[in-house]
Amino acid sequence: MMSIKTGLISAMSLAEFASSVFLSDLKELPTLIVGDLQLKLECEEASPEMKEIARKELRETPEIVEAAKEELRELLKEDKELHVPFDNDAWLVRFLRPTKFYPESAHKLIKEYYRFKLKHKDIYEGLLPTREKNVFEQNVMLVLPNRDQLGRRILILELGKKWKPKKCPLDDVFKGIVLFLEAAMYEPTTQIAGAVVVFDMEGLSMTQAWQFTPQFAKRIVDWLQIYFHGTDRDSLHQHISPKCLPDLYGGTYALPQVSSTEWYDLLKHCDGEYEKINSYGIVTEEKIKKKSK
């Protein structure tokens, strides 16, 4: 049985929480109930253990965080090349955490992020969950409900025997990945620990292999740090504990019956937030014209 409900935040009112985290007027945090399992975006505060990791590894203390936010905000205010929501503290922290709260490094990361989006605007322009329903229905992407031993989100891409390029081109798969990871950027635990993507190429045919153009490969290389494990499960387990992987990958995690369509049912309620995400970026002549209309 599957149902959608609103997640409740105990530390503050739902309205206060939503306004502090989301860029749009999204007021509810959707939670998907699949049997006894809850699927949701974990936008609440990280656990005490994860906060301690952030303190030790990312220099995350209240004093450093506040100073870094203010300095980054000023850098962004002065940067006329960018149109970004610098008044939103949660948005600033999404870029400060991976740069260990060094404002200049976060500023550089923001520019690289938006330049990548501009370079690949055929992927990012107008990207919404409800426009990409097909890739979810193909069930070649799966976000595991659990995290790995380091607290990372785990995304599995089955681009071998399960993938039908005629029904779902590679660009559509990439759009699906982007939708997942844009959502994951809202999660404090993911901001601290990161995410890992497993490419399952078992059963890859020559017809499928020809779909991996140099342009697509370059996009992936620019975007991800990649390790090739082949069929060596021990090599894979050096990066992801077998306790966190289903038996298909030599693991012991009892994977619940969850598919990409369940995640689509969750993300489709967030179209307005993705529209807001899409409204920011590098200031181009095209965007200036749209604003003046």
N, C-alpha and C positions, 0 to 999 in steps of 0.2 A: 504494500500500500504506500502511496506517495501523496504528500501534501505540502503546501507552502504555508509557513507562518512567519510572523515578525519576531526577530530576535530582540530580547530585552536587555538593556544595559542598566545595571544596578547603581553604578557610581554617580550617574547624572541622569537627567531626564533624557528621553529618547530624542527630543527636539534639539537639545543642547549637544548631544553626542553627534547627531547627523550633521549639524551645522559646523561642527569642529572637524569632521572627517571628510565629508563629501563636498564636491565642488558645485553640484546641482542642488535642486530643492528636494532631493530624495530624502524622504522622512522615515523610511522603514528599512531595516536590515533583513533581507529575505533569508529564511532558513528552510532548507528542503528536508523533509522527513521521509526517509526510505526505510520502511520497517522499523527497526530499533536504532537506525543510524541517522545522525544529523549531518547534513552537508551545509556549510555556510562559509562566508567570508569572515575570517577571524580578525575583525577590526578592533576588538577590545585590546586592552593593554597586554603586553607580553608577560609571561610568567616571571616570578622572582628569579628563577634560575637563568632565564634568558636575559633578564635585565642585568644580571651579574656578568654574563658573557659580554653584553654590550658595554658595560663599564670597563671591563678589563681589556677588551679587544678593540672597541670603537671610541674609547675615551668619553663615553656617554655619562656625564654627570649633569645635574641641574644647572650648574654655573656655566659649564662649557656649552650645553645645549642652548641656553638663552642667549649667550654672547654670539654663538655661531648663527643662530636664526636672524638676529638683528643685523649682523654684518652681511650675511647673504642677501637679506631683504634689500639692504642699501645697494649692493652690487647689482641686483636685478632692477631696481628702480632706475639706476643710471644707464642700464643697458637698453638702448633704444632698438636693438635688433630683435628683442624678445617681447612677446606678449604672453605673460604668465601670471598665475594667481599668487603673487608674492605675499598677499595679506593672509593667506591660509597657512597657519603654522604646520599642520599635519602634512601638507604638500611639501613644504620646505624640508621637513625631517626625512621625507622619502629619498631625497637626494643627499642630505647630510650624513645619514647613517652609512651608506656604502663608501663615503669618502672620509670616514672617521671624524666628522664634524670640523673639517677644514673648509671654511667658506669658499675660498678661491677654487679649490678642487671641486666642490659641489657646483659652483657656477660653471666650470668647464664641463662637468658631466651633463648638466642641463642643456648646454649648447650642443654637445655631441648627440644627446638624445633627440633633440628637435631637428638637428641637421640630418640625422639618420631618417627620421620620419619624413622630412621634406624630400630627401633623395629617393625614398621609396613611397612617394605619395600615392602611387597606384595601389598600394596595399593599405595605407593608413587613412586615406581620404574617405570620409563618410562611413568609417568602420563602426558597425553596431552589431550586437548579438543577433537581433532579429533579422538582419540582412544576411547573416551567415549560418542560417539554420541547417543548411545542407551538410556542412562539414561535421556538425554535431551528429546528424542522423547517420552519417557513414560509420561512426563509432571507431574511428582510427586514433582518437585522442582519449586519454584517460588520466584525470587527476586523481591520484590515490587519496582516500579519505585521511590516511595517516601521514605523518611526516617521517623523514629518515632519522638516523641516530644523531644528526647534528641539528635537527629541527627544520630541515629544508623541505619545501614542497616538492613532491615528486610528480612529474608529468611524463607519461609514457606515450610515444607515438608509434603506432603499428603501421609501418610503411612497406611491409612485405606482402604476404599472401592476402591480408585483409583489405589492402588499399586498391581501389579501382580508379585509376587516373582519369578515365573518361567521365566518371560521375563526380570526381572530386580532384581538380587540378592541384598541383603543389602550392600554387599561390593561395588557394582557398585553405589549405592546411596551415600555411604560415599565418593567415589571418586568424584562424582559430587559436593558434599558439599565442599570438599577440593579445587576443581577447582574454585568454586565461591569465597571462602574465601581467597585463595591465591591472586586472583585478587583484592579483597577488601582491602588487605594489602597495595596496591599501593595508596589508596585514603587517603590523609591527614585527611579529615573529619572523615573517619572510624577509622583511627589510633587514633584520639582524642576521639571520641564518642563510638566506638566499633560497634558490630553487635549483633543482637538478632535472634535466631532460634526458630520458632514455629513448634512443632511436632503435626500435626493433625492426631490423631489415630481413628477418628470416623469411625465406620464400620469395625474395626479390627476383623478378623476372627481368629479362633484357628490355622488354617494352617499358617496364617501370623505370629501369635504370636510366633510360634515355631521357626521362623527365627531369633528371637532376642536371640542369644546365649550369655552366660556369657562373652565370649571374646569380642563380639560386645558391650555389655553393659559397660564393663570395658574401652573399647576404648573411648566411648562417655563420660563416667564420667571423664576420664583423660583429656578430651579435652574441655568439656563445663561445665559451672555452670547451673544446671537444676532446674527448678521450675515445679511442677506438678499442673495443674489447673483443670484437668478433664473437665467437661462440665460447670464449673463455669466461665462464661464470666467476671463477676465482678472481680474475682481474676486475670484473664489475663489482664484486663484493669488497674490493679494496676501497671503493668509493662509496658504496651504499651497502649497509649491513644487510645480510640475508634475512634478518628478523623483520626488515621493513619492506621486503619484496615478496610478491606472490610466488607460488611454486613454479610457475612458468619460467621464472628467472633464477631458479635454484634457491628460492627463499622459503620462509616458513610463515609469512603473513597470510592469514585467512582473509582473502579479499572478498568483501561483501559484493552482492550483485548490484553494482553501480555502473552505469554507462555514461557516455558523453551526453546523451539526451537529458539525463537528470541534471547535469551541470548547465545545460542550455535552459532548462526550466527555471533555474535560479538566475542566470545572467540576463535573461530576457527582461526581467523586471528592472534592470539597471540601464536601459537604453539612454535615459536622460543624462545619466552620469557620463556615459561614453560620449554623448554629444558635446558635453561640456569639456571633456578631455580633448576632443577634436578641435575645439574652438581656440586652443592655445598653440603657440609655436613661434617659429621665425616669422618676423613681419615681412611679408612679400608685397609687391605691388598689387597682386591679386587680392590679398587680404585687406589691404588699404581700401581698394575699390568696393569690396563687400561691406566694409564698415561704414563707408560714406553713403551707401544707398539707403 
